[in-house]
Amino acid sequence: MDAQGRGRGSDIDPADQWVLNPDTGDYELRLNSSAPQQPVPSPRRPRSAGAGPGKSSGADAPRGRTDAPGRAAERPAGRRAPERGTPERGTPDREGPPRRRRGAPEEPSPGRRGRRPVKKKSKAKKALLWTGGTMAFVVLATAVGGYLYLEHLNGNINSVSDDGASTGGFQKDKAINILLIGTDKRTGSGNEGYGDKGSAGHADTTLLLHVSKDRTNATALSIPRDLIVDIPDCPTTMEDGTEKTIPGSRGRFNTSLGQSERTPSCTMRTVTELTGITPDNFMVADFNAIKTLTTAVGGVDICVAKDVDDPDSKLQLTAGPHTIEGEEALAFVRTRHAWGNQGDLDRIKVQQQFLGALMRQLKSSDTLTSPTKMIKLAEAGTEALTVDSQLDSINKLKDLGLELGKLNIKNLAFITLPVKDNPTETVKATVVVNEAEAPQVLDLIKNDVSFTEVKQQEKKEKAAVAARLKGTKALASEVRVQVFNGGAPDGSAQEMLRWLQVDEGVSKSENAGNADGTLKKTTLEYAPDQADQARRLADILGMSGSGMKPGESVTNAQGLPAMTLTLGEDFKGAGVSLTTPSKAPDSIKDSTSTADKVECAQ
């Protein structure tokens, strides 16, 4: 809308001034009104004798009078024309001089008429956008304006069905789990020479981004492409709208996408099967995302520990710091022959370092204060991403961006799912899950424990929890408890009862059946006078103080007061400790990096 349509050039909302620059092909924000946008005033006629401040020097203008060349200023009958060169102010339909508002300052005398100050708008139209990355992820919330531009961005977004594999979408009051998939499909200009020529777009690089419920920390879990996994049966909506179930198989993780017409929802199901964590949403990006995003921010600062000359990726860098973008940035994250033992696991480390550098650039003031960069990021993010059907609009992406934007990047940890060489292979080409370490990592993620150790319990809370475990403990034979199943597998209450009575001597225990509701965490409720019994049972179960809940007792079958043990979804079997680790094991921490640290690829 131009200045004439708005009434005054000075009242133009800056958010409406996104202009296409024909020289660059980019949208630019022009905050200063250009000359053609201002009304063109006619030369002022001399005031008639005796005309004072506030008095018009002529009669009401006839309808159809021309105030500017080629423009008719038509007004309803009875409306007084404004003085030439003065914008119309809505003068009442009456004769005589206009009445000044009470308390208004006197108008300047003739010849000293001052320019009316431009009134700043109290609110600008703003819209928050989320822009995403490839080979992993990029999150950023910022402000750009203009309804039409938002509609344009909505048109850029490509979405596919989640086929019921997600939780139904992230929620603001819960932890967030986003599956981020970078494919090796050779779509987009200039990508013909990359990846596997015949690839349907496999899950070449995959991360599960977990953001804690309180948004204080996040973990980006890399899943190796060559990991041998069980891919489940995948109910899938095909491109023509028909539905079919693609049979499951055992094979490399990257074949959970693309192979046998599998869609991203199948990769989502595979991740759930592998980790026990159901993603809320997924995002898929191709090769172009890295190129366009790094170019949009003006390059990403990286460091290499040695000279690099890789003929396959065509990456050539001297040892030391560099700023890379476009094709060179894509080569950096794709090459594997330049790093470590030239395998995929070492390439994952370099990709994590690159993503940390990209995050730092996105969070920098150089990016956040540049309208041009933000426009380019919005274009790149929406064009390069394919999202699930629960995340198919700018408004939804904006809401997600606002949640992710609460995170400080120093509390974003990059880790890789613990794996080991496939024991069935003579020539090692694939890996399998490390059953000794992977469950610990996944338990930490599920329980919102930070790998950066920034999310620690307050001292008072720690003291209160520890106090529950201190003090005298009753004998096992004196412990009276009813066992409920509140989310554990069927038969768990009876399994626990048998173990308590036979193996641990808790003879005064009984199976109370199913609980009224489902609990995430196993809980022991006890009355104040049962604290010594509770401490003994917690010791037997390997339960932390946080699982102990002071409350009321219940009456058992003998009519005596008893405690209540409710087995939650975290129950893994009788005799398996219920204690959740409070920090990552040292073996995992050694391989953990954070987004705020500058590291050199090697």
Buried (B, 14 or more C-beta within 10 A) or exposed (E): EEBBEBEBBBEBBBBBBBEEEEEEEEBEBBEEBEEEBBBEEBEEEEBEEEBEEEEBBEEBBEEEEEBEEEEEBEBEEEBBBBBBBEBBEEEEEEEEEEEEEEEEEEEEEEEEBEEEEEEEEEEEBEBBBBBBBBBBBBBBBBBBBBEEBBEBBBEBBEBBBBBEBBBEBBEEEEBBBBBBBBBBBBEBEEBEEBBEEEBBBBBBBBBBBBBBEEBBBBBBBBBBBBBBBEBBEBBBBEEEEEEEEBEBBEBBBBBBBBBBEBBBBBBBBBBBBBBEBBBBBBBBBBBBBBBBBBBBBBBBBBBBEEEBEBEEBEBEBEEEEBBBBBBBBBBBBBBBBBBBEEBBBBBBBBBBBBBBBBBBBBBBEEBBEBBBBBBBBBBBBBBBBBBBBBBBBBEBBBBBBEBBBEBBBEBBBBBBBBBBEBEEEEEEEBBBBBEEBBBBBBBBBBBBBBBBBEBEEEEEEBEEBEEBBEEEBBEBEEBBBBBBBBBBEEEBBBBBBEBBBEEBBBEBBBBBEBBEEEBEBBBBBBBEEBBBBBBBBBEBBEBBBBBBBEBEBBEBEEEEBBBBBBBBBBBBEBBEEBEBEBEBBEEBBEBBBBBBEEBBBB
